[in-house]
């Protein structure tokens, strides 16, 4: 009997998930959804996905996303009453068509063993635009205006298009979107070689967002970007023909970019790009690090502005190439670090002046803003924590402290008690289940408190007399 019990316990230990999000009790609600049983958290395996690398999981995954009268592409312009977290346990999910994203959806994998979204060899690239299509095209263009796509993310996943012929225009993620959106901690495995037509991420329009901790292998383009303004950090590229193709922007900031064994690092395609800022980055074994369209005759006159600060080059054929294949900054066989370089308009008291140079006076280093790392001195940065080393019992639900999140009950005291409690217990994290938490007074976040929400749908909503009087 003891032996049998021991086997049962061992089996239970093996079956137990390693990531807290899979194990934690899910009590999230959508306070204003007409269906009181609306399901916020969805595990794709509960909808029939196998993740065995053999079964076609396309339909099951799309069912996990779409179930529950949600805001579907082509039929709904946007709403905030049907949020969803769609969770992928570890495994390989074979798909033959696009995973179609819905409004207000978080697609999240297990960061301890990132799930693979793998395109089948028969994936139809003609009628499917991306392994994940974040904004599906219809008869009248994009389902949602790209500048009106909010509250969504993709994180902790591996995208694999290598089974699709290299000559086909395969795509990892189609992502024309805007504020409160992010792609984080993902890998893109693309067909390599001079004939590859694969792309990791394609963004043709939109308004802002975050790209963070992304790795790209192979492809014609690791990333093909066009958007009003964006911040992209810790993007790394290997063996792409062009690591980043900058289609257009108003202003794009790149930080901690790493490019190795690529033909071109960053190609600013034409005068549709207003400016690119590149900080704390490195190019290794690259033919052309950066190609710019900027010349003395460019129209508009401020187009193609480039600024670099603390950028390293090693074994680079040409550091900066102009529109006529002219060399602006020569390459190097060894290593060189640019403290700063600017090419564009400088605005002085006497008016705008065209400038190309590396005057150190324009690039001061403020010690309070930098941190010394193994790779040298960089501006301080930090990735979003996933708490992947913590078990589910380290997360304390807001429900445990009496918070309802129903949009009616006053949850002020309950939330303050929760946050004070986890601040006093360094091993614990507050888990604010999906819901709308009405508060009639200020909620305080003590030093040391760690807090995570659910589905970007954990909303703290102020109301009552104290929030009606600005004094």
SULCOR-V876724 format. One record per residue. N is the residue number from 1. SS is DSSP state (helix for helix, strand for strand, loop for the rest). Layout:
n & ss
N & SS
N & SS
This chain:
n & ss
1 & loop
2 & helix
3 & helix
4 & helix
5 & helix
6 & helix
7 & helix
8 & helix
9 & helix
10 & helix
11 & helix
12 & helix
13 & helix
14 & helix
15 & helix
16 & loop
17 & loop
18 & loop
19 & loop
20 & helix
21 & helix
22 & helix
23 & helix
24 & loop
25 & loop
26 & loop
27 & loop
28 & loop
29 & loop
30 & loop
31 & loop
32 & loop
33 & loop
34 & loop
35 & loop
36 & loop
37 & loop
38 & loop
39 & loop
40 & loop
41 & strand
42 & strand
43 & strand
44 & helix
45 & helix
46 & helix
47 & helix
48 & loop
49 & loop
50 & loop
51 & loop
52 & strand
53 & strand
54 & strand
55 & strand
56 & strand
57 & loop
58 & helix
59 & helix
60 & helix
61 & helix
62 & helix
63 & helix
64 & helix
65 & helix
66 & helix
67 & loop
68 & loop
69 & loop
70 & loop
71 & loop
72 & loop
73 & loop
74 & loop
75 & loop
76 & loop
77 & loop
78 & loop
79 & loop
80 & loop
81 & loop
82 & loop
83 & loop
84 & strand
85 & strand
86 & strand
87 & strand
88 & strand
89 & loop
90 & loop
91 & loop
92 & strand
93 & strand
94 & strand
95 & strand
96 & loop
97 & loop
98 & loop
99 & strand
100 & strand
101 & loop
102 & loop
103 & loop
104 & loop
105 & strand
106 & strand
107 & strand
108 & strand
109 & strand
110 & loop
111 & loop
112 & loop
113 & loop
114 & loop
115 & strand
116 & strand
117 & strand
118 & strand
119 & strand
120 & loop
121 & loop
122 & loop
123 & loop
124 & loop
125 & loop
126 & loop
127 & loop
128 & loop
129 & loop
130 & loop
131 & loop
132 & strand
133 & strand
134 & loop
135 & loop
136 & loop
137 & strand
138 & strand
139 & loop
140 & loop
141 & strand
142 & strand
143 & loop
144 & loop
145 & loop
146 & helix
147 & helix
148 & helix
149 & loop
150 & loop
151 & loop
152 & strand
153 & strand
154 & strand
155 & strand
156 & loop
157 & strand
158 & strand
159 & strand
160 & strand
161 & loop
162 & loop
163 & loop
164 & loop
165 & loop
166 & loop
167 & loop
168 & loop
169 & loop
170 & loop
171 & strand
172 & strand
173 & strand
174 & strand
175 & loop
176 & loop
177 & loop
178 & loop
179 & loop
180 & loop
181 & strand
182 & strand
183 & strand
184 & strand
185 & strand
186 & strand
187 & strand
188 & strand
189 & strand
190 & loop
191 & loop
192 & loop
193 & loop
194 & loop
195 & loop
196 & loop
197 & loop
198 & loop
199 & strand
200 & strand
201 & strand
202 & strand
203 & strand
204 & loop
205 & loop
206 & loop
207 & loop
208 & loop
209 & loop
210 & strand
211 & strand
212 & strand
213 & strand
214 & strand
215 & strand
216 & strand
217 & strand
218 & loop
219 & loop
220 & loop
221 & strand
222 & strand
223 & strand
224 & strand
225 & strand
226 & strand
227 & strand
228 & strand
229 & strand
230 & strand
231 & strand
232 & strand
233 & strand
234 & strand
235 & strand
236 & strand
237 & strand
238 & strand
239 & loop
240 & loop
241 & loop
242 & strand
243 & strand
244 & strand
245 & strand
246 & strand
247 & strand
248 & strand
249 & strand
250 & strand
251 & strand
252 & strand
253 & strand
254 & strand
255 & strand
256 & loop
257 & loop
258 & strand
259 & strand
260 & strand
261 & loop
262 & loop
263 & loop
264 & strand
265 & strand
266 & strand
267 & strand
268 & strand
269 & loop
270 & loop
271 & loop
272 & loop
273 & strand
274 & loop
275 & strand
276 & strand
277 & strand
278 & strand
279 & strand
280 & strand
281 & strand
282 & strand
283 & strand
284 & strand
285 & strand
286 & strand
287 & strand
288 & strand
289 & strand
290 & strand
291 & strand
292 & loop
293 & loop
294 & loop
295 & loop
296 & loop
297 & loop
298 & loop
299 & loop
300 & loop
301 & loop
302 & loop
303 & loop
304 & loop
305 & strand
306 & strand
307 & strand
308 & strand
309 & strand
310 & strand
311 & strand
312 & strand
313 & strand
314 & strand
315 & strand
316 & strand
317 & strand
318 & strand
319 & strand
320 & strand
321 & strand
322 & loop
323 & loop
324 & loop
325 & loop
326 & loop
327 & strand
328 & strand
329 & strand
330 & strand
331 & strand
332 & strand
333 & strand
334 & strand
335 & strand
336 & strand
337 & strand
338 & strand
339 & loop
340 & loop
341 & strand
342 & strand
343 & strand
344 & strand
345 & strand
346 & strand
347 & strand
348 & strand
349 & loop
350 & loop
351 & strand
352 & strand
353 & strand
354 & strand
355 & strand
356 & strand
357 & strand
358 & loop
359 & loop
360 & helix
361 & helix
362 & helix
363 & loop
364 & loop
365 & loop
366 & loop
367 & helix
368 & helix
369 & helix
370 & strand
371 & strand
372 & strand
373 & strand
374 & loop
375 & loop
376 & strand
377 & strand
378 & strand
379 & strand
380 & loop
381 & loop
382 & loop
383 & loop
384 & loop
385 & loop
386 & loop
387 & loop
388 & loop
389 & loop
390 & loop
391 & loop
392 & helix
393 & helix
394 & helix
395 & strand
396 & strand
397 & strand
398 & helix
399 & helix
400 & helix
401 & helix
402 & loop
403 & loop
404 & loop
405 & loop
406 & strand
407 & strand
408 & strand
409 & strand
410 & strand
411 & loop
412 & helix
413 & helix
414 & helix
415 & helix
416 & helix
417 & helix
418 & helix
419 & helix
420 & helix
421 & helix
422 & helix
423 & helix
424 & loop
425 & loop
426 & loop
427 & loop
428 & loop
429 & strand
430 & strand
431 & strand
432 & loop
433 & loop
434 & loop
435 & strand
436 & strand
437 & strand
438 & strand
439 & strand
440 & loop
441 & loop
442 & loop
443 & loop
444 & loop
445 & loop
446 & loop
447 & loop
448 & loop
449 & loop
450 & loop
451 & strand
452 & strand
453 & loop
454 & loop
455 & loop
456 & loop
457 & loop
458 & strand
459 & strand
460 & strand
461 & strand
462 & strand
463 & loop
464 & loop
465 & helix
466 & helix
467 & helix
468 & loop
469 & loop
470 & loop
471 & loop
